Amino acid sequence: MTQSDRKKGALLVLNSGSSSVKFTVFQVNPDASGDEALSPFFAGQLDGIGSSAKLKAKAATKELLADESWEHLDQGTVPAILPHLLEWIEKNLPADLPLLAAGHRVVHGGQLFNKPVLLNGEIIEQLSEFIPLAPLHQPQNLAAIRTLAESRPELPQVACFDTAFHQTMPEVSSTYGIPDELTQEGIRRYGFHGLSYEFIAHHMRETFPDVAKGRVVVAHLGSGASLAALQDGVSVDTSMGFSALDGIPMGTRPGSMDAGILIHLMRHHKMSADELEKMLYYKCGLLGISGLSNDMRDIQASEDPKAKLAEEIFCMKAAKTITSLATSMDGIDALVFTAGIGEHSPSIRAKIASHLKWIGVELDDAKNDANDLHIEADGSLPVFVIPTDEEFMIASHTLKLQSA
């Protein structure tokens, strides 16, 4: 679609979970080009679906648009309440900003999808085949897509995949040490948080093109956390693998662990696959180590030795992963911190950097404390703090595909 083909209107970006829906509405500016073609209009979240649904939304100007109970509309599931949310969104759009399309974050595209796609019935069914690869996320993503297809069949929908960005990884990075027939079945390292890494690569190309051409490690540190090696803006390795459990410890997920532990738990603790899944996704990581919280802010505020241990493990594992990813590129030219912890916790960044002086990383304390864009000390390799914007990437892809 060329700039002259664009229509004035709005794009809806949806990120659907089992009991919540996050949404962002972007205005399409048909006379603008590049990133200026899109501007945030309003955003919000519908929480507590199935118990005490509540809608919160704010305009891009930070004006409060909604903070209200939706229990009267709650029938227990996201698909049941989603048409009401779409109706609310359309009512809050000006008459000259019709809804043009919806873009969805879809966790898994398997080996089949290496870029965003305009959805149809056949593709939706293909995506359902990847449910075993992402059993906790893929069904929720597809439920929202199917609901919109039924309630607004004329509305184009685009799927953007967390795995697509990492399809460029070479076999040496994507292949496990397992029998080849299992690899051919699709048991391989896929990587996740791809929309975040894609945004960082895009932003770096626009603002620091010379750095972007080099070897950059990006640390996406949040409740879900991973790291990736980008060479000339392309993924060559990442810490997450077959599932979003791999890599460094996260809020409630363990990160990399000896597979023999799972065999032990099955044999000696008689744990079923469902019990293991619940433990691995909801009871490990910072929460499991500390016994206190899955939130790094709570961990850092506590004097409990187990909380301190959780923080130290998180930082040490992140630092070890940075050096591992640098090895995948035969070196490192820059380091980027992003996502909730990466963007807002100077002390975590400092602890991670303290393990990396030997590869040329040293922070300027004042710049780091201020969350500046550049936080490296003189003589250090470049270290950036860059806010990620996965919603913008979804909107950008949706804009390109919605009239195709």
PANUKE-167980 format. One record per residue (C-alpha): x, y, z. Coordinates in steps of 0.5 Angstrom, whole numbers, padded with zeros to 4 digits, always signed. Layout:
# PANUKE-167980
XYZ
...
//
This chain:
# PANUKE-167980
+0000+0000+0000
+0003+0007-0002
+0002+0013+0002
-0003+0016-0003
-0007+0010-0002
-0008+0011+0006
-0015+0012+0009
-0016+0017+0015
-0018+0012+0021
-0016+0008+0026
-0012+0001+0028
-0014-0003+0034
-0008-0007+0037
-0010-0013+0041
-0006-0017+0046
-0011-0022+0049
-0010-0027+0055
-0014-0031+0059
-0017-0026+0063
-0015-0020+0061
-0015-0016+0054
-0010-0010+0053
-0011-0005+0047
-0008+0001+0044
-0012+0005+0038
-0007+0009+0033
-0009+0014+0029
-0007+0013+0022
-0005+0020+0019
-0005+0019+0011
-0001+0025+0009
+0005+0023+0014
+0010+0018+0012
+0015+0013+0016
+0013+0013+0023
+0009+0019+0023
+0004+0016+0019
+0002+0013+0026
+0000+0016+0033
-0003+0013+0039
-0010+0015+0040
-0012+0012+0047
-0010+0005+0050
-0013+0001+0056
-0014-0006+0059
-0020-0010+0061
-0018-0014+0067
-0021-0019+0072
-0025-0022+0066
-0029-0028+0069
-0029-0025+0076
-0030-0018+0077
-0028-0015+0070
-0026-0008+0070
-0024-0003+0064
-0019+0002+0065
-0017+0007+0059
-0013+0013+0058
-0012+0018+0052
-0005+0019+0049
-0006+0026+0053
-0006+0022+0059
-0014+0024+0060
-0018+0018+0064
-0023+0016+0059
-0025+0010+0063
-0024+0007+0070
-0031+0003+0071
-0033-0004+0073
-0036-0009+0067
-0038-0014+0072
-0045-0013+0069
-0042-0015+0062
-0038-0021+0064
-0040-0028+0062
-0034-0031+0064
-0029-0031+0058
-0025-0026+0054
-0029-0028+0047
-0036-0026+0051
-0034-0019+0053
-0030-0018+0047
-0035-0015+0043
-0037-0010+0048
-0030-0008+0048
-0030-0007+0041
-0037-0003+0041
-0034+0002+0047
-0028+0003+0043
-0032+0005+0037
-0036+0010+0041
-0030+0013+0043
-0027+0014+0036
-0029+0021+0033
-0034+0020+0027
-0028+0021+0022
-0024+0016+0025
-0027+0009+0023
-0024+0003+0025
-0020+0000+0019
-0017-0006+0022
-0014-0010+0028
-0007-0012+0029
-0006-0018+0034
+0000-0020+0038
+0000-0028+0037
+0006-0032+0041
+0007-0037+0036
+0008-0038+0028
+0012-0044+0028
+0016-0045+0022
+0011-0043+0017
+0010-0036+0019
+0017-0031+0019
+0013-0025+0018
+0006-0022+0019
+0000-0024+0015
-0007-0022+0014
-0011-0027+0017
-0017-0031+0013
-0020-0038+0016
-0015-0042+0013
-0009-0039+0016
-0013-0038+0023
-0014-0046+0023
-0006-0047+0021
-0005-0042+0027
-0009-0047+0032
-0004-0053+0030
+0001-0049+0034
-0003-0049+0040
+0002-0055+0043
+0008-0050+0042
+0005-0045+0046
-0001-0048+0050
-0002-0042+0055
-0002-0037+0050
-0004-0039+0043
-0011-0041+0045
-0012-0034+0048
-0010-0030+0042
-0014-0035+0037
-0020-0034+0041
-0020-0026+0040
-0019-0027+0033
-0024-0032+0032
-0029-0027+0036
-0027-0021+0032
-0028-0025+0025
-0035-0027+0027
-0037-0020+0030
-0034-0016+0025
-0033-0020+0019
-0031-0014+0015
-0026-0012+0019
-0019-0014+0016
-0015-0017+0022
-0007-0018+0022
-0003-0023+0026
+0004-0021+0028
+0008-0026+0031
+0013-0026+0037
+0017-0032+0034
+0018-0029+0027
+0024-0024+0028
+0028-0030+0030
+0027-0034+0024
+0033-0031+0021
+0037-0035+0027
+0042-0040+0023
+0041-0048+0025
+0047-0047+0030
+0043-0043+0034
+0036-0046+0033
+0038-0054+0033
+0038-0058+0040
+0042-0064+0041
+0036-0069+0040
+0035-0074+0035
+0034-0071+0028
+0027-0073+0027
+0025-0069+0033
+0028-0063+0030
+0024-0064+0023
+0018-0065+0028
+0019-0058+0030
+0022-0058+0036
+0027-0053+0036
+0029-0046+0039
+0024-0041+0036
+0025-0035+0041
+0020-0030+0043
+0019-0023+0045
+0021-0022+0037
+0016-0016+0036
+0020-0012+0042
+0027-0014+0039
+0024-0012+0032
+0022-0005+0035
+0029-0004+0038
+0032-0006+0031
+0028-0001+0027
+0029+0005+0032
+0037+0003+0032
+0037+0004+0025
+0033+0010+0025
+0037+0014+0030
+0044+0010+0031
+0045+0007+0024
+0052+0006+0025
+0051+0002+0031
+0045-0002+0028
+0050-0005+0023
+0054-0008+0028
+0054-0013+0034
+0048-0011+0039
+0046-0015+0045
+0039-0013+0047
+0036-0015+0054
+0029-0015+0054
+0028-0015+0062
+0021-0015+0065
+0016-0020+0068
+0018-0024+0062
+0025-0024+0060
+0030-0025+0055
+0036-0023+0051
+0038-0023+0044
+0044-0022+0039
+0043-0018+0033
+0048-0017+0028
+0046-0011+0023
+0039-0011+0026
+0038-0019+0025
+0037-0024+0030
+0042-0029+0030
+0041-0032+0037
+0037-0031+0043
+0036-0034+0050
+0029-0037+0050
+0028-0043+0046
+0022-0048+0044
+0018-0045+0050
+0018-0038+0054
+0021-0042+0060
+0028-0042+0057
+0033-0037+0058
+0034-0033+0065
+0030-0033+0071
+0023-0029+0070
+0018-0027+0075
+0015-0034+0075
+0019-0038+0070
+0025-0041+0072
+0029-0040+0066
+0034-0045+0063
+0034-0052+0068
+0037-0059+0067
+0032-0063+0064
+0033-0068+0069
+0030-0065+0074
+0023-0066+0071
+0025-0073+0070
+0026-0073+0078
+0020-0069+0079
+0016-0074+0075
+0019-0081+0078
+0020-0079+0085
+0014-0073+0086
+0009-0077+0082
+0008-0070+0078
+0004-0070+0072
+0005-0066+0066
-0001-0061+0068
+0003-0060+0075
+0009-0059+0072
+0007-0054+0067
+0003-0050+0073
+0010-0050+0077
+0014-0048+0071
+0010-0042+0069
+0007-0040+0075
+0011-0042+0081
+0018-0041+0079
+0023-0035+0078
+0024-0029+0082
+0017-0032+0086
+0020-0039+0087
+0027-0037+0089
+0025-0031+0094
+0018-0034+0096
+0016-0027+0097
+0014-0024+0090
+0015-0024+0082
+0016-0017+0082
+0023-0014+0082
+0021-0008+0086
+0018-0012+0091
+0024-0016+0091
+0029-0010+0092
+0025-0007+0097
+0026-0013+0102
+0032-0015+0106
+0030-0022+0106
+0036-0026+0104
+0032-0030+0099
+0030-0024+0096
+0037-0022+0095
+0039-0028+0092
+0033-0028+0087
+0036-0021+0085
+0043-0024+0085
+0041-0030+0081
+0037-0025+0076
+0043-0021+0075
+0048-0026+0074
+0044-0030+0069
+0043-0024+0065
+0050-0022+0065
+0052-0029+0063
+0047-0029+0057
+0050-0023+0055
+0057-0026+0054
+0054-0032+0051
+0050-0028+0046
+0057-0024+0044
+0060-0031+0043
+0055-0032+0038
+0057-0026+0034
+0064-0026+0035
+0064-0020+0039
+0060-0014+0042
+0059-0007+0039
+0053-0005+0044
+0049-0007+0049
+0041-0005+0050
+0037-0005+0056
+0029-0005+0055
+0022-0007+0058
+0020-0006+0065
+0026-0008+0069
+0031-0006+0063
+0028+0001+0062
+0026+0003+0070
+0031+0000+0074
+0038+0003+0075
+0041-0002+0080
+0039-0008+0076
+0043-0005+0070
+0049-0003+0075
+0049-0010+0078
+0049-0013+0071
+0054-0009+0068
+0059-0010+0074
+0060-0017+0072
+0061-0014+0065
+0067-0010+0066
+0072-0015+0063
+0068-0014+0056
+0069-0007+0056
+0062-0005+0059
+0062+0000+0065
+0056+0005+0067
+0056+0012+0068
+0053+0013+0075
+0049+0019+0074
+0047+0018+0067
+0044+0011+0069
+0041+0013+0075
+0037+0018+0070
+0035+0013+0066
+0039+0017+0060
+0039+0014+0053
+0046+0013+0053
+0049+0011+0060
+0056+0008+0059
+0062+0011+0062
+0068+0014+0058
+0071+0009+0055
+0066+0004+0055
+0063+0001+0049
+0056+0004+0048
+0050+0002+0053
+0043+0005+0051
+0036+0005+0055
+0031+0005+0050
+0024+0004+0051
+0020-0002+0047
+0014-0001+0043
+0011-0007+0041
+0004-0004+0040
+0007+0001+0035
+0010-0005+0031
+0004-0009+0031
+0000-0003+0028
+0006-0001+0023
+0005-0008+0020
-0003-0008+0020
-0002-0001+0017
+0002-0004+0011
-0003-0011+0010
-0010-0008+0012
-0011-0006+0005
-0007-0011+0001
//
